Amino acid sequence: MHVLNRVGTDGAVRDACRSRVLESALALALVERCGSGHHDARTRIVSYLERHQNSEDLIDATVAAAALGRGTRQPARRQALEDIVSRVPDFTGSRKRALVQAIFTMLGVATDHADAAPHAVDVSALHPWAAVQTVAVNAILGRAVGRNRAGGEDVTRLASTQRPGRVWEGNLFIHLSVLHALVDVPGMESVVDAGLSTALRHQREDGGLPFVTDTDTWSTVVVGLALGSAGAPREVMHRIARHLVHLQHANGGWSYTDHAELSDTDCTTVAVEFLHQLDPVAYRDPIERALDALVAVRGADGGFPTYGAGTPSEACMTAAAINALSTQDRHRHLIQPALRFLADRQMPDGSFPPGWSSSRLHTLFRAYLATLHRQASLTVQDMSGRIAGLVQSTQNADGGFGQRDGASSDAISTAYALIILAGQRDPAPAAHATGYLLTQQRPDGSISSVPDMLGPRPFPYHVPVLADAFTLLALCHLTPRIRPPRIAVPGRQHSNAQLARRTAP
């Protein structure tokens, strides 16, 4: 009932993105650089950062200390840099290295700029968000070494993202980076002042600033899929569906928020699964348009990227695309090449390259579900077996799962794992994982968990409703394995067979 009650009268699921050290630090540096005003906002940001300067998270602690002027030693910064680069896909490594150097430069900390190779700031093959961020990084690093790397076209591109009262694409990290890139550009003073005021409108009660304004569309599709699997009232489900159809972009895709124009594979695939689960006939047109949007970005390697045609295919997005394409016969010829891509990306231990979650189990459960309900080749069967074997061998003593090897258990990672365990013959690991999840439920029904989603990679951000939704989805995968076989949910319309059907964001 807690998740059901999160659905608004308009069909949206809204939950604020929580404060984060990174954006709070960049905002503080900009406030201090601009020299006057925003005194109350500054005091509150300082208080927020002071509470995080001794964080167990190396990146948070290093960034907070730098922003507060407490000093950070070069070894600590280098360790933070290497930690960041080690947790991103290989194709983004050089850009992330330059990005981290730019972050510390924005915070007034001297860095070694020699590693900012030209290819790290090449925007020719980047989607719009990454291109704007990279142009800002290039300008910031260029200024730090006495070169004006931002030409007239770059300044125009950066300034085009700034509108008073509006955060471009809902992304405060990019918004603040752009302001730092423009802060010393002649004629940009009023743009920077207005942009800073806009950013501070999103300051949270705890004094910090979030990564993005919201993730309302992503939250809505995930909650919708979970509630549909649980047999929630049809009226609520159609309310969610109408809201999503209203938000569908002209190209057929969806973005993580209704404030963004760039659609992404993540939201689009889950929206397809939700609408198909609810009523494939009534929502045939938006489903077909969404699948056309997915096919349009498909890579020559058979995989699927997160954003835009021509950008690198990724394992997690390819698994998500397989699950969405499987809902319609007309695209089934694309599934086998996608599965081959996925199998080729599986690593020796059974896991996959980093995706958009701090937990490796996120890609694992989506890839596992992508192997179900089809004539599987020996390669696909092997991939599925290795996924299950890895999960079964890494369960913690408390029944839960952590984001990485040796990490303490957390609820959302455990929910991802439970989706896989629910399909295994031995019920004991699934029962043990369920027991752990029950210990993480609060009296109001919500789930206590750690930040999980990443943006930009590998920086985690926190939207609590996602842990609630993924936990419910995992329990729905488990339901066909337990007795009694029916869930008492008001307005239930689905049979047990329908509830057991594969669903996955």
C-alpha positions in Angstrom: 0.0 0.0 0.0 2.9 2.4 0.6 4.0 2.2 -3.0 0.4 2.4 -4.2 -0.1 5.6 -2.2 2.9 7.2 -4.0 0.9 7.5 -7.2 -0.5 11.1 -7.5 -3.8 12.1 -8.9 -2.2 12.9 -12.2 -0.6 9.4 -12.4 2.9 10.6 -11.6 5.2 9.3 -8.9 7.2 12.1 -7.4 10.0 11.9 -5.0 12.7 14.5 -4.6 16.3 13.6 -5.4 18.2 14.0 -2.2 21.1 16.4 -1.6 24.6 15.4 -2.7 28.1 16.6 -1.7 29.2 17.2 -5.3 26.6 19.8 -6.3 26.6 21.4 -2.9 30.4 21.9 -3.1 30.2 23.3 -6.6 27.4 25.7 -5.6 29.4 26.9 -2.6 32.5 27.6 -4.7 30.4 29.6 -7.1 28.7 31.6 -4.4 32.1 32.5 -2.9 33.5 33.3 -6.3 30.7 35.6 -7.2 31.5 37.6 -4.1 28.2 38.8 -2.6 24.7 37.8 -1.9 23.1 34.4 -1.0 24.4 34.6 2.6 21.7 32.3 4.0 22.1 29.8 1.2 25.9 29.8 1.8 25.5 29.2 5.5 23.2 26.3 5.0 25.5 24.7 2.3 28.5 25.1 4.6 26.6 23.3 7.4 25.6 20.5 5.0 29.2 20.0 3.8 30.6 20.1 7.4 28.4 17.2 8.2 29.9 15.2 5.3 33.6 16.1 5.5 34.4 13.0 7.5 32.3 10.7 5.4 33.4 7.1 4.9 33.0 7.7 1.2 36.4 8.9 0.0 35.0 11.0 -2.8 32.5 12.8 -0.6 35.1 13.4 2.1 37.7 14.7 -0.4 35.2 17.0 -2.2 33.7 18.4 1.0 37.1 19.2 2.4 38.2 20.9 -0.8 35.0 23.0 -0.9 35.4 24.0 2.8 39.0 25.1 2.2 40.2 22.4 4.7 42.8 21.2 2.2 43.1 17.9 0.6 46.5 16.2 0.1 47.5 15.2 -3.4 47.6 11.5 -2.6 44.0 11.6 -1.4 42.9 13.4 -4.5 44.8 10.9 -6.7 43.2 8.0 -4.8 39.8 9.6 -5.3 40.6 10.0 -9.0 41.6 6.5 -9.5 38.7 5.2 -7.6 36.3 7.1 -9.9 38.0 6.0 -13.1 38.0 2.4 -11.9 34.2 2.4 -11.6 33.2 3.6 -15.1 33.0 1.9 -18.4 36.3 1.9 -20.3 35.0 4.1 -23.1 34.4 7.0 -20.6 37.6 6.7 -18.7 39.6 9.6 -20.2 36.6 11.9 -20.0 36.0 11.0 -16.3 39.7 11.7 -15.6 39.3 15.2 -17.1 36.0 15.7 -15.3 37.5 15.0 -11.9 40.4 17.3 -12.6 37.8 20.0 -13.5 35.8 19.4 -10.3 38.9 20.0 -8.1 39.8 23.0 -10.3 36.3 24.4 -9.7 36.8 23.9 -6.0 40.0 25.9 -6.1 42.4 23.0 -5.6 45.5 22.7 -7.8 45.6 19.6 -10.0 47.9 17.9 -12.5 46.3 18.9 -15.9 48.7 16.8 -18.0 46.3 14.0 -18.2 43.6 16.0 -19.9 44.4 14.5 -23.3 42.7 16.1 -26.4 40.5 13.0 -26.9 39.1 13.4 -23.4 37.5 16.7 -24.5 36.4 15.7 -28.0 32.7 16.2 -28.4 32.2 14.9 -31.9 30.6 11.6 -30.9 28.8 12.6 -27.7 25.2 13.0 -26.9 24.0 16.5 -26.0 24.4 16.2 -22.2 27.9 14.8 -22.4 28.9 17.3 -25.1 27.8 20.3 -22.9 29.6 18.9 -19.9 32.7 18.2 -21.9 32.8 21.7 -23.3 32.5 23.1 -19.8 35.3 20.8 -18.6 37.5 21.9 -21.5 36.9 25.6 -20.7 37.6 25.1 -16.9 40.8 23.2 -17.4 42.0 25.6 -20.2 41.5 28.6 -17.9 43.4 26.9 -15.1 46.6 26.6 -17.3 46.3 30.0 -18.8 44.7 29.1 -22.1 41.3 30.1 -23.2 40.0 26.8 -24.5 36.4 28.1 -24.8 36.0 29.8 -28.2 33.0 31.8 -29.3 31.0 28.7 -30.4 31.7 27.0 -27.1 30.5 30.0 -25.1 27.4 30.2 -27.2 26.7 26.5 -26.6 27.2 26.9 -22.9 25.1 30.1 -22.6 22.3 28.5 -24.6 21.6 26.1 -21.6 20.9 29.0 -19.3 17.4 30.3 -18.9 16.3 32.1 -15.7 14.4 29.8 -13.4 15.1 26.7 -15.6 17.7 24.0 -15.1 18.7 22.7 -18.5 17.6 19.1 -18.8 16.9 19.0 -15.1 20.6 18.4 -14.5 22.1 20.6 -11.7 25.5 19.1 -12.1 25.8 20.3 -15.7 24.1 23.5 -14.8 26.7 24.4 -12.2 29.6 23.2 -14.3 28.4 25.6 -17.1 28.3 28.5 -14.7 31.8 27.8 -13.5 32.9 27.7 -17.2 31.3 31.1 -17.9 32.1 32.9 -14.6 35.1 34.7 -16.0 33.8 35.2 -19.6 33.3 38.9 -20.4 29.6 39.7 -20.8 28.4 36.6 -19.0 28.1 38.2 -15.5 24.3 38.5 -15.6 23.9 35.0 -17.0 26.0 33.5 -14.2 24.2 35.5 -11.5 20.8 34.4 -12.8 22.0 30.8 -13.2 23.2 30.7 -9.6 19.9 32.0 -8.3 18.1 29.3 -10.3 20.4 26.6 -8.9 19.8 27.8 -5.3 16.0 27.5 -5.8 16.6 23.7 -5.6 18.5 23.8 -2.2 17.0 21.2 0.0 15.9 21.5 3.6 19.2 20.0 4.8 21.1 22.8 3.1 22.5 20.7 0.2 21.8 20.6 -3.5 20.8 17.5 -5.5 22.2 16.1 -8.7 19.0 16.6 -10.7 15.7 18.4 -10.0 13.8 15.1 -10.0 13.6 11.7 -11.6 9.8 11.7 -11.8 9.4 9.8 -15.1 11.9 7.1 -14.2 10.3 6.7 -10.8 6.8 6.6 -12.4 7.7 3.8 -14.9 9.5 1.7 -12.3 6.6 2.1 -9.7 4.1 1.4 -12.5 5.8 -1.9 -13.5 6.1 -3.0 -9.8 2.4 -2.2 -9.1 1.3 -3.9 -12.2 3.1 -7.0 -11.2 1.4 -6.8 -7.8 -2.0 -6.6 -9.3 -2.8 -3.0 -8.3 -6.2 -1.5 -9.2 -6.6 -1.0 -12.9 -7.8 2.5 -12.5 -4.5 3.5 -10.9 -2.5 1.7 -13.6 -4.3 3.5 -16.4 -3.8 6.8 -14.6 -0.1 6.1 -14.7 -0.3 5.0 -18.3 -2.2 8.2 -19.4 0.5 10.3 -17.7 3.3 8.5 -19.4 1.6 8.7 -22.8 1.3 12.4 -22.3 5.0 12.6 -21.6 6.1 10.5 -24.6 8.6 12.4 -26.8 8.1 13.0 -30.5 10.7 10.4 -31.3 8.8 7.8 -29.3 11.1 7.7 -26.3 11.0 8.9 -22.7 13.5 10.7 -20.5 14.1 10.4 -16.8 12.2 13.6 -16.1 9.6 15.7 -17.9 12.1 18.5 -17.7 14.5 16.8 -20.1 14.3 16.6 -23.9 16.9 13.8 -24.4 15.2 10.4 -24.3 17.0 7.4 -23.0 16.9 3.7 -23.4 16.4 3.1 -19.7 13.1 4.9 -19.3 11.9 3.9 -22.8 12.3 0.2 -22.2 10.6 0.1 -18.8 7.7 2.3 -20.2 7.2 -0.3 -23.0 7.1 -3.2 -20.5 4.7 -1.4 -18.2 2.3 -0.4 -21.1 2.5 -3.9 -22.5 1.9 -5.5 -19.2 -1.2 -3.3 -18.6 -2.9 -3.4 -22.0 -1.0 -4.1 -25.2 -4.0 -3.4 -27.4 -5.0 -0.1 -25.8 -1.5 1.2 -25.8 -0.4 -0.3 -29.1 0.5 3.0 -30.7 2.8 4.4 -27.9 4.4 0.9 -27.6 5.2 0.7 -31.3 6.5 4.3 -31.4 8.8 3.5 -28.4 10.1 0.4 -29.9 10.9 2.3 -33.1 12.8 4.8 -31.0 14.9 1.9 -29.5 15.6 0.4 -32.9 16.7 3.8 -34.2 19.6 3.9 -31.7 20.6 0.2 -32.1 24.4 -0.2 -32.7 26.0 -2.0 -35.5 27.3 -4.5 -32.9 23.7 -5.5 -32.1 23.8 -3.8 -28.7 22.0 -0.7 -27.5 23.4 2.6 -26.0 21.9 4.7 -23.3 21.6 7.8 -25.4 21.5 8.3 -29.2 22.6 6.5 -32.3 26.3 6.2 -32.7 27.2 6.2 -29.0 28.7 3.1 -27.4 26.4 0.1 -26.8 26.2 -1.0 -23.1 25.4 -4.3 -21.5 22.7 -3.0 -19.1 20.9 -1.1 -21.8 21.1 -4.0 -24.2 19.5 -6.3 -21.6 16.8 -3.7 -21.1 16.2 -3.4 -24.8 15.9 -7.2 -25.2 13.2 -7.3 -22.5 11.3 -4.5 -24.2 11.7 -5.9 -27.7 10.5 -9.3 -26.5 7.0 -7.9 -26.1 6.4 -7.7 -29.8 7.0 -10.3 -32.6 8.0 -7.8 -35.3 11.4 -7.1 -33.5 12.3 -10.6 -32.5 15.0 -10.8 -35.2 17.0 -8.2 -33.2 17.1 -10.2 -30.0 19.6 -12.9 -30.9 22.3 -10.3 -32.0 21.6 -8.4 -28.8 22.0 -11.5 -26.7 25.3 -12.3 -28.5 26.5 -8.7 -27.7 25.5 -9.3 -24.0 27.2 -12.6 -23.8 30.4 -11.1 -25.3 30.4 -8.4 -22.6 30.1 -10.9 -19.7 33.3 -10.9 -17.6 35.0 -14.1 -16.3 33.3 -13.9 -12.9 29.9 -13.7 -14.5 29.3 -9.9 -14.0 29.2 -7.2 -16.6 30.9 -3.8 -17.1 29.7 -0.9 -14.9 26.3 0.5 -15.8 24.1 3.2 -14.2 23.9 1.6 -10.8 26.4 1.4 -8.0 25.3 -2.2 -7.6 26.6 -4.7 -10.1 23.5 -6.7 -9.4 21.4 -4.2 -11.4 22.8 -5.2 -14.7 22.9 -8.9 -13.6 19.2 -9.1 -12.9 18.3 -7.4 -16.2 20.6 -9.6 -18.2 19.3 -12.7 -16.4 15.7 -11.8 -17.3 16.8 -11.2 -20.9 17.7 -14.8 -21.2 14.3 -16.2 -20.1 11.2 -17.2 -22.1 12.9 -17.8 -25.4 14.8 -20.6 -27.2 18.1 -20.1 -25.6 21.4 -21.1 -27.3 24.1 -22.8 -25.3 25.9 -19.5 -25.1 22.8 -17.8 -23.6 22.2 -20.7 -21.2 25.9 -20.4 -20.1 25.5 -16.7 -19.5 22.4 -17.2 -17.4 24.0 -20.0 -15.4 27.1 -17.9 -14.7 24.9 -15.0 -13.5 23.0 -17.3 -11.1 26.2 -18.9 -9.9 27.8 -15.5 -9.1 24.7 -14.3 -7.2 24.4 -17.5 -5.2 28.0 -17.4 -4.2 28.0 -13.8 -3.0 25.1 -13.8 -0.6 26.1 -12.2 2.8 25.6 -14.0 6.1 22.6 -11.8 6.9 20.9 -12.9 3.7 21.4 -9.7 1.9 23.7 -8.5 -0.9 26.0 -5.6 -1.2 26.8 -3.4 -4.2 30.2 -5.0 -4.7 32.3 -7.9 -3.3 32.7 -7.5 0.4 30.3 -4.7 0.7 27.7 -4.7 3.5 24.2 -5.7 2.5 21.7 -3.1 1.3 18.1 -3.4 0.4 18.1 -2.4 -3.3 21.0 -4.7 -4.2 19.2 -7.5 -2.3 16.0 -6.8 -4.3 18.0 -7.0 -7.6 19.5 -10.3 -6.4 16.1 -11.7 -5.2 14.7 -11.3 -8.8 17.4 -13.8 -9.9 17.1 -16.1 -6.9 13.4 -16.4 -7.3 14.0 -18.3 -10.5 16.4 -20.9 -9.0 15.4 -24.4 -7.8 16.8 -24.0 -4.3 14.3 -21.8 -2.4 16.6 -21.2 0.6 18.7 -18.3 -0.8 15.6 -16.5 -1.9 13.9 -17.0 1.5 17.1 -15.7 3.3 17.2 -12.6 1.0 13.5 -12.0 1.7 14.2 -12.2 5.4 16.9 -9.5 5.1 14.5 -7.2 3.1 11.9 -7.5 5.8 14.4 -6.1 8.3 14.8 -3.0 6.1 11.2 -2.1 6.0 10.1 0.9 8.0 6.8 1.1 9.9 5.2 3.2 7.1 6.0 0.4 4.5 9.0 2.2 2.9 12.4 0.6 2.5 15.6 1.9 4.0 18.5 1.6 1.5 21.6 3.3 0.2 22.1 5.6 -2.9 22.2 3.4 -5.9 21.7 5.2 -9.3 24.6 7.0 -10.8 24.9 10.3 -12.6 27.3 11.3 -14.0 29.0 7.9 -13.6 30.2 6.8 -11.0 28.7 9.4 -8.6 25.7 7.9 -6.8 22.5 9.8 -6.1 19.5 9.0 -4.0 15.8 8.8 -4.8 14.2 6.7 -2.0 11.1 5.6 -3.8 13.2 3.5 -6.2 14.2 1.1 -3.4 10.5 0.7 -2.5 9.6 0.0 -6.1 12.4 -2.5 -6.8 11.7 -4.3 -3.5 8.0 -4.7 -4.5 9.0 -5.9 -7.9 11.4 -8.5 -6.5 8.7 -9.8 -4.1 6.3 -10.1 -7.0 8.9 -12.3 -8.8 9.0 -14.4 -5.7 5.2 -14.7 -5.2 4.6 -17.6 -7.7 7.1 -19.7 -5.6 5.2 -19.3 -2.3 1.9 -20.2 -0.7 -0.8 -19.0 -0.5 -0.7 -18.2 -4.2 -2.8 -15.1 -4.2 -2.0 -11.6 -3.0 -4.8 -9.7 -1.3 -4.6 -6.4 -3.2 -7.7 -4.3 -3.7 -8.9 -4.2 -7.3 -6.7 -7.2 -8.3 -7.3 -8.0 -11.9 -4.4 -10.3 -12.8 -4.1 -14.1 -12.6 -1.1 -15.8 -10.9 0.2 -16.7 -14.3 0.2 -13.0 -15.3 2.0 -12.1 -12.2 4.7 -14.6 -12.8 5.3 -13.3 -16.3 8.8 -11.8 -16.8 8.9 -8.1 -15.9 12.1 -6.1 -15.6 13.3 -2.5 -15.8 
